[in-house]
């Protein structure tokens, strides 16, 4: 476990999955990251690579060949190399190897970089193309934040506020976690999405046409807030295990398959591509 700390925040990162495992606001002493109760949801904040969401038949198609690939990719299950661990920053690397090539036939170095900047944590996804061909991939975040923040409060005291006026429609998912081609409006009076215990009974809310590039978890009971800013991410998922005391704010560059449409990785929705020798970077920020 690697810990970084400044005057405002203390963060811990597990080398398995380069997963953020603790994020404490030192002004309040509040632990803001879900502590991975295995009986409910056994993760804190998995990093998603080289796919986001589920694949039909749990296989990735590349140039007509199929490769076994689980939901959200293999990075979250993989042991990362620690590249650097300083007082306020740490970086982790997952380079390609024989095992990754069996599931994903591209040569890469996938890195996750953490930096504390005052009262914000910057998390950067970095992909280096080490191959002689263009590589295709998705990246995404899946951090789960504790709600309520404080003892004695209720989940329903909280809401998610969007940065700009939105007329939201969520893309509907099948029971297997694939898009079914349908959408449904989501009410956000005053740009607020009220958190309720049944909000996620039908799975995640997935927004593909979002104008906002920042959302904030708030309560009318106090002034504590937690914001997630994602300037470079085109899709946003919001999810919680029904009844659990957390909410996930998930910026994505990529998404699950659509039911009945198993596409080659080159043609997957929102796929990223990177030329040989080039470097991709996409940061997002968690602030208080």
C-alpha positions as MATLAB code, in Angstrom:
seq = 'XXXXXXXXXXXXXXXXXXXXXXXXXXXXXXXXXXXXXXXXXXXXXXXXXXXXXXXXXXXXXXXXXXXXXXXXXXXXXXXXXXXXXXXXXXXXXXXXXXXXXXXXXXXXXXXXXXXXXXXXXXXXXXXXXXXXXXXXXXXXXXXXXXXXXXXXXXXXXXXXXXXXXXXXXXXXXXXXXXXXXXXXXXXXXXXXXXXXXXXXXXXXXXXXXXXXXXXXXXXXXXXXXXXXXXXXXXXXXXXXXXXXXXXXXXXXXXXXXXXXXXXXXXXXXXXXXXXXXXXXXXXXXXXX';
ca = [
       0.000    0.000    0.000;
       1.369    3.406   -0.990;
       0.234    6.518    0.917;
       0.527   10.132   -0.239;
      -0.424   13.136    1.862;
      -0.504   16.919    1.914;
      -2.023   19.567    4.173;
      -5.550   18.814    2.978;
      -5.823   15.172    1.916;
      -4.451   11.713    2.605;
      -4.750    9.016   -0.056;
      -3.728    5.364   -0.117;
      -3.283    3.266   -3.258;
      -3.063   -0.515   -3.539;
      -0.586   -1.859   -6.088;
      -3.185   -4.458   -7.106;
      -5.083   -2.659   -9.810;
      -3.338    0.611   -8.820;
      -6.622    1.090   -6.964;
      -7.295    4.093   -4.767;
      -8.234    2.522   -1.434;
      -8.626    5.465    0.922;
      -9.226    9.196    0.523;
      -9.475   11.211    3.724;
     -10.374   14.891    3.972;
      -8.072   15.989    6.787;
     -10.180   19.056    7.626;
     -13.121   16.869    8.647;
     -11.420   13.515    9.222;
     -13.989   11.901    6.922;
     -13.054    8.793    4.926;
     -14.723    9.456    1.590;
     -13.938    6.186   -0.190;
     -16.082    3.073    0.171;
     -14.141    0.496    2.170;
     -14.880   -2.514   -0.044;
     -17.289   -4.526    2.099;
     -17.035   -7.926    0.408;
     -20.608   -8.781    1.386;
     -21.920   -5.808   -0.610;
     -19.377   -4.686   -3.265;
     -15.734   -5.722   -2.854;
     -14.037   -2.770   -4.592;
     -12.966    0.762   -3.750;
     -12.223    2.464   -7.064;
     -11.222    0.057   -9.840;
      -9.392    1.355  -12.889;
     -10.880    0.065  -16.133;
      -8.620   -0.982  -19.037;
      -8.507   -2.048  -21.872;
     -12.328   -2.149  -22.017;
     -15.134   -0.465  -20.117;
     -18.258   -2.491  -19.377;
     -19.181   -5.946  -20.561;
     -18.386   -7.764  -23.802;
     -20.765  -10.151  -25.529;
     -19.801  -13.747  -24.636;
     -16.972  -12.251  -22.523;
     -14.780  -12.075  -25.608;
     -12.963   -9.209  -27.305;
     -12.891   -9.336  -31.106;
      -9.690   -8.141  -32.785;
      -9.256   -8.554  -36.552;
     -11.783  -11.382  -36.584;
     -10.194  -13.360  -33.740;
     -11.776  -13.681  -30.294;
      -9.913  -13.209  -27.023;
     -11.290  -13.925  -23.505;
     -11.940  -10.696  -21.630;
     -13.978  -10.112  -18.485;
     -16.142   -7.130  -17.639;
     -14.170   -3.866  -17.343;
     -10.935   -5.517  -18.516;
      -7.994   -7.085  -16.707;
      -6.213   -4.062  -15.190;
      -8.293   -4.030  -12.000;
      -7.202   -7.626  -11.259;
      -3.524   -7.086  -12.135;
      -0.501   -6.300   -9.981;
       1.081   -2.986  -11.003;
       4.703   -1.917  -10.771;
       5.339    1.123   -8.592;
       7.229    3.631  -10.740;
       7.407    6.419   -8.197;
       6.168    7.069   -4.673;
       6.797   10.546   -3.274;
       5.163   12.643   -0.584;
       2.301   13.960   -2.735;
       2.406   11.791   -5.862;
       2.695    8.170   -6.918;
       2.671    6.413  -10.274;
       2.024    2.821  -11.268;
       2.609    0.810  -14.434;
       1.035   -2.249  -16.020;
       3.152   -3.187  -19.062;
       2.118   -5.828  -21.567;
       3.299   -9.393  -20.979;
       2.599  -12.888  -22.276;
      -0.590  -13.118  -20.206;
      -2.016   -9.807  -21.413;
      -1.245  -10.695  -25.034;
      -3.470  -13.776  -24.666;
      -6.442  -11.506  -23.896;
      -5.481   -8.305  -25.695;
      -3.052   -8.630  -28.641;
      -1.407   -5.220  -28.332;
       1.867   -4.072  -26.757;
       1.332   -1.227  -24.309;
       2.249    0.352  -21.014;
      -0.852    1.385  -19.038;
      -0.087    3.757  -16.187;
      -2.134    5.331  -13.404;
      -0.720    8.520  -11.888;
      -1.905   10.093   -8.616;
      -1.042   13.664   -7.576;
      -2.358   15.732   -4.673;
      -2.836   19.402   -5.593;
      -4.103   21.355   -2.578;
      -7.611   20.025   -1.837;
      -7.809   17.921   -5.014;
      -6.548   14.523   -6.120;
      -5.637   14.319   -9.795;
      -5.824   10.820  -11.284;
      -4.335   10.444  -14.757;
      -4.671    7.487  -17.092;
      -1.671    7.175  -19.381;
      -1.286    4.699  -22.232;
       1.964    4.298  -24.184;
       1.845    2.428  -27.488;
       4.836    0.077  -27.538;
       3.573   -1.763  -30.592;
       4.410   -1.375  -34.274;
       0.716   -0.915  -35.073;
      -2.136    1.280  -33.901;
      -3.627    0.064  -30.635;
      -7.286    0.370  -29.603;
      -8.528    0.632  -26.023;
     -10.916    2.181  -23.524;
     -10.205    3.616  -20.085;
     -12.557    4.441  -17.266;
     -12.852    5.143  -13.559;
     -15.201    3.516  -11.041;
     -14.639    5.217   -7.648;
     -17.221    4.588   -4.936;
     -17.745    7.449   -2.488;
     -19.279    7.002    0.929;
     -22.772    8.447    1.321;
     -23.692    9.748    3.805;
     -20.481   11.544    4.746;
     -21.251   11.681    8.461;
     -22.879    9.497   11.092;
     -26.502   10.237   11.864;
     -27.309   11.330    8.314;
     -29.446    9.582    5.713;
     -28.621    8.573    2.157;
     -31.636   10.516    0.987;
     -30.157   13.737    2.436;
     -27.753   13.796   -0.522;
     -27.951   14.683   -4.178;
     -25.641   14.997   -7.178;
     -25.476   18.446   -8.707;
     -24.553   18.842  -12.379;
     -22.331   21.677  -13.525;
     -24.696   22.968  -16.249;
     -28.355   22.727  -17.201;
     -29.086   19.189  -18.363;
     -31.988   17.342  -19.934;
     -30.721   13.900  -19.088;
     -31.534   10.581  -20.692;
     -30.000    7.379  -19.360;
     -29.117    4.594  -21.774;
     -30.938    1.467  -20.677;
     -29.118   -1.787  -19.977;
     -30.230   -5.384  -20.353;
     -30.080   -7.852  -17.477;
     -26.666   -8.906  -18.834;
     -25.332   -5.360  -18.696;
     -25.500   -4.544  -22.424;
     -27.153   -1.499  -23.939;
     -30.541   -2.360  -25.434;
     -30.876    0.660  -27.715;
     -33.459    2.379  -25.513;
     -33.170    5.427  -23.275;
     -35.238    6.981  -20.519;
     -35.439   10.564  -19.206;
     -34.006   11.275  -15.768;
     -35.483   14.121  -13.742;
     -32.923   16.666  -12.526;
     -34.830   19.657  -11.130;
     -32.407   22.526  -10.452;
     -29.662   20.306  -11.962;
     -30.008   17.927   -9.014;
     -30.153   14.152   -9.114;
     -31.657   13.154   -5.766;
     -30.089   10.026   -4.287;
     -32.640    7.437   -3.203;
     -32.420    3.808   -2.208;
     -34.208    2.638   -5.352;
     -32.486    4.928   -7.869;
     -30.247    2.148   -9.199;
     -32.670   -0.788   -9.068;
     -32.432   -1.097  -12.865;
     -28.605   -0.815  -12.881;
     -26.375    2.198  -13.565;
     -27.458    5.507  -14.999;
     -25.347    6.028  -18.130;
     -25.172    9.415  -19.809;
     -23.716    9.729  -23.303;
     -24.896   13.256  -24.144;
     -23.759   15.053  -21.014;
     -22.802   18.723  -21.249;
     -21.434   18.949  -17.720;
     -17.824   18.022  -17.086;
     -18.144   18.201  -13.318;
     -20.609   16.778  -10.825;
     -20.745   17.370   -7.073;
     -22.118   15.296   -4.219;
     -23.939   17.642   -1.827;
     -26.352   17.723    1.079;
     -28.741   20.409    2.270;
     -27.778   19.474    5.835;
     -24.229   20.893    5.695;
     -21.625   22.526    3.434;
     -19.330   19.541    2.848;
     -19.026   18.653   -0.837;
     -17.142   16.225   -3.056;
     -16.678   17.042   -6.737;
     -15.527   14.898   -9.642;
     -14.254   16.841  -12.654;
     -13.664   14.922  -15.889;
     -12.757   17.355  -18.699;
     -11.602   14.694  -21.170;
     -14.207   11.974  -20.613;
     -17.241   11.821  -22.899;
     -19.460    9.371  -20.964;
     -20.489    9.257  -17.323;
     -21.882    6.385  -15.305;
     -23.512    6.831  -11.887;
     -24.229    3.694   -9.885;
     -24.611    2.135   -6.477;
     -25.422   -1.317   -5.247;
     -29.078   -0.918   -4.236;
     -29.247   -0.262   -0.510;
     -25.505    0.316   -0.084;
     -24.062    3.462    1.502;
     -22.065    4.703   -1.478;
     -22.411    6.170   -4.935;
     -20.017    5.634   -7.842;
     -19.152    8.537  -10.142;
     -17.636    6.941  -13.237;
     -16.019    8.935  -16.068;
     -15.541    6.717  -19.128;
     -13.873    6.768  -22.516;
     -15.651    3.674  -23.766;
     -18.679    1.613  -22.800;
     -20.305   -1.810  -22.803;
     -21.413   -3.621  -25.942;
     -24.896   -3.210  -27.339;
     -26.955   -6.427  -27.166;
     -26.693   -8.421  -30.379;
     -23.839   -6.317  -31.738;
     -20.450   -7.936  -31.172;
     -18.075   -5.561  -32.949;
     -14.373   -5.643  -33.667;
     -12.478   -3.466  -31.182;
     -11.724   -0.995  -33.986;
     -15.445   -0.326  -34.335;
     -16.513   -0.414  -30.685;
     -18.407    2.621  -29.460;
     -16.186    5.417  -28.068;
     -13.019    3.375  -28.623;
      -9.699    5.200  -28.360;
      -6.854    4.643  -30.811;
      -3.174    5.405  -30.487;
      -0.459    5.352  -33.142;
       2.885    3.557  -32.614;
       5.171    5.406  -30.227;
       2.463    7.861  -29.181;
       1.218    8.592  -25.650;
      -2.374    9.076  -24.454;
      -3.226   10.914  -21.225;
      -6.598   11.671  -19.624;
      -6.802   13.150  -16.109;
      -9.780   13.580  -13.829;
     -10.009   15.236  -10.424;
     -11.639   14.564   -7.059;
     -11.852   17.668   -4.896;
     -13.382   18.848   -1.617;
];
